[in-house]
Amino acid sequence: MRCSLHNKKYGSSLIEISIVLVLLSYTFYLAINYLQDLKANQKIQDLTSRLESLLIYSRNQAILTNKNIAVCSTIDGKTCYTGDAKQAKEWQLNWMVYEDIKNSDEDAKNVLYLSFNKAKFIQVDYNRGAIITFNNIGRCLQAGTFNINYNDGDSTQSYTITVSTAGRIRQSQQIDID
């Protein structure tokens, strides 16, 4: 008995192809959302770790050099940003570590380190103002909390960095419950 190739069906129907395409589209949609959340989380973790490291560096420099070391937000890398009261608390600008000669925010004579930030959608606020200073024994003169928030419309992430009066620096993640 001979089989005719013309009688057998080969391939897929239009309905089967449509179902596969819908399933693939949904899978790609879920993957893209997951990757966007992962990217947002990575950005805020990176910025938070950089700020925490900068504060630890500043405290250590204050102890090692036996001098007051200050950290502030800066635009030009030479002076601390001291705009209006609300904007002075916003630290998403560049950061500067300098030797605080007169306990003032005027011209920084001895800049130790500059950090340049290019993070979009990230808001960094410090509840104690524009400058944080560590004295020669590592104590913080303006103890407070940094709030780091990422919000691009799709994802929200937030972290806090707390600086105690003793100079201890702690990082924690805020978990949003929807």
C-alpha positions in Angstrom: 0.0 0.0 0.0 1.4 3.4 -1.0 1.0 6.5 1.1 0.3 9.6 -0.8 2.0 12.8 0.5 -0.9 14.9 -0.7 -3.3 13.4 1.8 -1.3 14.2 5.0 -1.3 17.5 6.7 2.1 19.1 7.5 2.7 22.3 9.4 0.6 24.4 11.8 -2.7 26.1 11.5 -3.2 29.8 11.8 -4.8 29.4 15.2 -1.9 27.4 16.6 0.6 30.0 15.3 -1.5 32.8 16.9 -1.6 31.1 20.3 2.2 30.6 20.2 2.7 34.2 19.3 0.4 35.5 22.1 2.2 33.3 24.6 5.7 34.5 23.4 4.5 38.1 23.5 3.3 37.7 27.1 6.6 36.0 28.2 8.6 38.8 26.6 6.4 41.4 28.4 7.1 39.8 31.8 10.8 39.5 31.1 11.1 43.2 30.1 9.3 44.3 33.3 11.5 42.1 35.4 14.6 43.5 33.7 13.5 47.1 34.2 12.9 46.5 37.9 16.3 44.8 38.1 17.9 47.8 36.4 16.2 50.2 38.8 17.3 48.2 41.8 20.8 48.1 40.5 21.0 51.8 40.0 19.7 52.7 43.4 21.9 50.1 45.1 25.0 51.5 43.3 24.2 55.1 44.3 23.4 54.1 47.9 26.7 52.1 48.2 28.7 54.9 46.7 27.2 57.4 49.2 27.8 55.0 52.1 31.4 54.4 51.1 32.0 58.2 50.7 30.7 58.8 54.3 32.8 56.0 55.7 35.8 57.4 53.8 35.1 60.9 55.2 34.9 59.6 58.8 38.1 57.6 58.4 39.9 60.6 56.9 38.8 62.7 59.9 40.2 60.2 62.3 43.5 59.7 60.3 44.3 63.3 59.7 43.0 64.5 63.1 40.9 67.2 61.4 37.3 68.0 60.6 36.3 66.5 57.3 33.0 67.6 55.6 30.9 66.1 52.9 28.5 68.3 50.9 26.5 68.5 47.6 28.3 70.6 45.0 27.6 71.8 41.5 31.1 73.1 40.5 33.3 70.9 42.6 34.8 73.9 44.5 32.0 75.1 46.8 29.2 73.5 48.6 25.7 73.9 47.2 23.8 76.2 49.5 20.7 77.1 47.5 17.3 77.5 49.1 16.6 75.4 52.2 14.6 72.7 50.3 17.2 72.3 47.5 20.1 72.3 49.9 18.8 69.1 51.4 18.8 67.5 47.9 22.0 65.5 47.5 21.5 64.0 44.0 24.1 66.5 42.7 27.8 65.8 42.8 29.4 65.1 46.1 32.6 66.7 47.6 34.7 65.7 50.5 37.0 68.4 51.9 38.9 69.5 54.9 36.7 71.7 56.9 39.1 74.4 58.1 36.7 76.8 59.8 33.6 74.7 60.1 32.0 76.7 57.3 30.6 75.9 53.9 32.5 78.6 52.1 35.3 77.8 49.8 36.7 74.4 50.3 40.5 74.9 50.5 41.5 71.2 50.5 39.3 69.0 48.4 40.0 65.4 49.1 37.5 63.7 46.8 34.9 64.5 44.2 32.1 62.1 43.1 30.1 62.8 40.0 26.5 61.6 39.8 24.6 61.0 36.6 21.7 59.0 38.0 18.3 59.8 36.6 15.0 59.4 38.5 16.9 59.3 41.8 16.2 61.7 44.7 18.7 61.9 47.6 17.6 63.9 50.6 19.4 64.6 53.9 17.2 65.7 56.7 19.9 67.8 58.4 20.8 70.2 55.5 23.6 70.7 53.0 26.7 69.6 54.9 27.7 66.6 57.1 30.9 67.0 59.1 33.0 64.4 61.0 35.3 65.6 63.7 38.8 64.3 64.5 37.5 61.5 66.7 35.0 60.3 64.1 31.8 61.8 65.6 29.2 63.3 63.3 28.3 66.9 64.0 25.1 66.8 61.9 23.7 63.3 62.5 20.7 62.4 60.4 19.2 60.3 57.7 19.7 60.2 54.0 16.6 59.0 52.0 17.4 57.7 48.5 14.4 57.1 46.3 14.1 55.8 42.8 10.9 56.5 40.9 10.7 56.3 37.1 6.9 55.9 36.9 7.1 52.1 36.6 9.3 51.1 39.5 9.9 52.6 43.0 12.8 51.6 45.3 14.0 53.4 48.4 16.9 53.1 50.8 18.1 55.0 53.8 21.5 55.7 55.2 21.5 56.7 58.9 24.5 58.5 60.4 24.5 58.5 64.2 26.2 61.1 66.4 28.9 58.5 67.2 29.6 58.4 63.4 28.2 54.9 62.8 26.8 54.6 59.3 24.0 52.1 58.6 22.2 51.3 55.3 18.7 49.8 55.1 16.2 49.1 52.3 12.7 50.4 52.5 10.2 47.7 51.4 7.1 49.1 49.7 4.0 47.0 50.3 1.3 47.4 47.7 
